Amino acid sequence: MNQSAGTHSHGVLDAHVTIPDHVVFRSFPNETVVLNLESGKYHGLNPTSGRMLEALRKTDVPRRAAMELATEFGQPIDRILNDLIGFISDLKRRGLIQIEDGGV
């Protein structure tokens, strides 16, 4: 899910990202399954994307989630930020997250 950061990337990094009540997810060893109850669509996430979703749920601010993930994965913060922005954009497009005080 690596996508271009886009023009709203700085606003997204400090926005509040929440998972709406109509979205549920469960992590398994090789996949995280996300269900949008409004659309009835399932989405499969690889382990890295599943961990990114969990970090967003836990911290609710992408910049903080990125710091946690960079430490956990031993990757440069800039790479994690770029990947996370693309991931957030994809989740937003699918109706799996809500963003306040920023936008994608």
C-alpha positions in Angstrom: 0.0 0.0 0.0 2.9 2.3 -0.6 1.5 5.4 -2.3 2.6 9.0 -2.9 2.4 11.2 0.1 0.2 13.8 -1.6 -0.3 17.4 -0.8 -2.0 16.9 2.6 0.8 14.8 4.2 1.9 17.3 6.8 -1.7 17.9 8.1 -2.3 14.1 8.2 0.7 13.5 10.4 -0.7 15.6 13.2 -4.4 14.8 12.6 -6.4 12.5 14.9 -7.1 9.2 13.1 -9.9 7.0 14.5 -11.4 3.7 13.5 -15.2 4.2 13.2 -17.6 2.0 15.0 -18.7 0.3 11.7 -15.1 -1.0 11.2 -13.9 -4.1 13.1 -10.6 -5.9 12.7 -8.8 -8.9 14.0 -5.1 -9.8 13.7 -3.9 -13.3 12.9 -0.2 -14.4 12.6 -0.1 -13.9 8.8 -2.9 -11.4 8.2 -5.2 -8.8 9.7 -8.7 -8.9 8.5 -10.7 -5.7 8.5 -14.4 -5.6 8.0 -16.4 -2.5 7.0 -19.9 -3.3 8.4 -21.5 -0.6 6.3 -20.3 -1.9 3.0 -19.9 -5.5 4.0 -16.4 -5.6 2.5 -13.5 -7.5 4.0 -10.0 -6.2 3.6 -6.9 -8.3 4.2 -3.7 -6.6 5.5 -0.3 -8.1 5.6 1.4 -8.2 9.0 3.2 -4.9 8.6 0.0 -3.1 7.5 -1.8 -4.8 10.4 0.8 -3.5 12.8 0.4 0.0 11.3 -3.3 -0.1 11.8 -2.9 -1.2 15.4 -0.4 1.6 16.1 -2.8 4.1 14.6 -5.6 2.8 16.8 -3.4 2.9 19.9 -1.9 6.4 19.4 -4.5 8.0 17.1 -1.9 10.5 15.8 0.1 9.3 12.8 3.3 11.1 13.8 3.4 9.3 17.2 2.5 6.0 15.5 5.3 6.5 13.0 7.8 7.0 15.9 6.7 3.9 17.6 6.9 1.9 14.3 10.3 3.2 13.3 11.7 2.0 16.6 9.9 -1.3 16.4 11.0 -2.0 12.8 14.4 -0.4 13.0 13.7 1.8 10.0 14.3 5.5 9.3 11.4 7.7 10.5 11.1 9.3 7.1 10.5 6.0 5.4 7.9 5.1 8.0 6.2 8.5 7.7 6.0 8.1 3.9 4.6 4.6 4.1 2.1 5.6 6.8 0.8 8.5 4.8 0.1 6.2 1.9 -1.5 3.7 4.2 -3.7 6.3 5.8 -4.8 7.5 2.3 -5.8 4.0 1.3 -7.7 3.3 4.5 -9.5 6.6 4.2 -10.5 5.8 0.6 -11.9 2.5 1.7 -13.9 4.1 4.5 -11.9 2.3 7.2 -10.7 5.3 9.2 -11.8 8.9 10.0 -9.5 11.9 10.1 -10.0 15.0 12.1 -7.9 18.2 12.0 -6.3 17.2 8.8 -7.2 15.4 5.6 -6.3 13.0 2.9 
